[in-house]
Amino acid sequence: MSKTVILHLTGEDPILADLDDEPQPTDLFLKVSNMRRRDGKPVPYLAAGVQAVIFPWHRITFIELMPSEEERSSVVDFFRS
């Protein structure tokens, strides 16, 4: 099952992507699919029809792993009363 991540690339705006497996310390690159901007629009530097992209680790600043809908229901969010 793929997870939605926010991928922060060096010198680029953050993008949303789907990640099949969480990265391991021994991985040399990260393979993501279904890349899109945070507003849902296509990423401008990708060709039409691209299904997956492989990034070397030196291009990635950090990755945010987003919870799925079922995980989100078990998370207690902060709120104001």
Secondary structure per residue as TSV (DSSP state, phi and psi in degrees):
chain	resnum	aa	ss	phi	psi
A	1	M	-	360.0	129.8
A	2	S	-	-82.8	150.9
A	3	K	E	-111.4	146.4
A	4	T	E	-84.5	133.3
A	5	V	E	-129.1	155.2
A	6	I	E	-104.3	117.8
A	7	L	E	-101.9	120.8
A	8	H	E	-102.8	108.1
A	9	L	E	-97.8	149.6
A	10	T	T	-61.0	122.0
A	11	G	T	76.8	9.9
A	12	E	S	-125.9	160.2
A	13	D	-	-71.4	150.9
A	14	P	-	-61.7	146.0
A	15	I	E	-129.6	153.0
A	16	L	E	-91.4	145.2
A	17	A	E	-155.3	165.5
A	18	D	E	-104.6	134.0
A	19	L	E	-119.5	124.2
A	20	D	S	-71.4	-47.5
A	21	D	S	-130.0	145.5
A	22	E	-	-65.1	142.3
A	23	P	-	-66.0	146.7
A	24	Q	-	-104.4	156.1
A	25	P	T	-60.0	-23.1
A	26	T	T	-88.9	-6.9
A	27	D	-	-67.8	141.4
A	28	L	S	-98.0	-16.2
A	29	F	E	-149.1	170.7
A	30	L	E	-125.7	126.0
A	31	K	E	-104.3	122.3
A	32	V	E	-125.8	158.1
A	33	S	E	-132.4	170.6
A	34	N	E	53.2	48.6
A	35	M	E	-72.2	138.8
A	36	R	E	-155.9	159.2
A	37	R	E	-71.8	168.0
A	38	R	T	-65.2	-22.2
A	39	D	T	-89.4	5.4
A	40	G	S	92.6	-6.9
A	41	K	-	-77.4	159.3
A	42	P	-	-67.2	153.1
A	43	V	-	-75.2	124.2
A	44	P	T	-66.4	-25.9
A	45	Y	T	-90.7	5.4
A	46	L	S	-100.6	143.0
A	47	A	-	-71.8	154.8
A	48	A	T	-63.3	137.0
A	49	G	T	87.4	4.0
A	50	V	-	-67.1	129.8
A	51	Q	-	-98.0	-33.5
A	52	A	E	-148.1	154.0
A	53	V	E	-132.7	140.7
A	54	I	E	-112.2	122.1
A	55	F	E	-111.9	134.5
A	56	P	E	-73.4	152.4
A	57	W	G	-61.2	-29.1
A	58	H	G	-68.8	-14.2
A	59	R	G	-87.3	-14.8
A	60	I	E	-99.9	124.0
A	61	T	E	-80.5	-54.6
A	62	F	E	-162.2	168.2
A	63	I	E	-127.8	134.5
A	64	E	E	-104.6	121.3
A	65	L	E	-90.1	118.4
A	66	M	-	-90.3	139.9
A	67	P	-	-71.6	148.2
A	68	S	-	-75.4	173.4
A	69	E	H	-61.6	-39.6
A	70	E	H	-70.9	-34.7
A	71	E	H	-71.0	-36.4
A	72	R	H	-63.2	-33.1
A	73	S	H	-67.2	-24.1
A	74	S	H	-93.4	-6.2
A	75	V	S	-88.1	135.1
A	76	V	-	-90.8	116.2
A	77	D	-	-88.8	152.9
A	78	F	-	-77.0	144.3
A	79	F	-	-148.9	160.0
A	80	R	-	-107.4	143.5
A	81	S	-	-104.0	360.0
